[in-house]
């Protein structure tokens, strides 16, 4: 199934990188259900929130990279971030660079979700998805990265 947003085509682009590493399972097997969506387009942001919430995830949204950093630093740390690349105020690349430089945030997997995402321009990210978003691939990515993140980041 492909998520078609704001007149985007409904065919799968096929250019997707889910990341090389899958978060390992651990003895605590705690499932994290919070996802941060950083997207400046309200229609896309709302649609992603609705789709993810319909699958039982708690979704926190941000309108740009600066807002995303504020939300990422709040008490309920998300298990992963879905990050647009082209946004005003602070773009996705700028936000990712700050996340990677911050010891408290660097362990959070960040995935670019953008029509312009490619292996060449997403270095440092856990992976990327191209818009339009294939929901099957999106949920595979989410399932690989939501189990055990909370346990590995908060249990000593």
Buried (B, 14 or more C-beta within 10 A) or exposed (E): EBBBBEEBEEEBBEEBBBBEEEBEEEEEEBEBBBBBBBBBBEEBBBBBBEBBEEBEBBBBBBBBBBBBBEBBEEEEBBBBBBBBBEBEEBBBBBBBEBBBEBEEBEEBBBBBBBEBBEEEBBEEBBBBBBBBBBBEBBBEBBEBBBBBBBBBBEEE
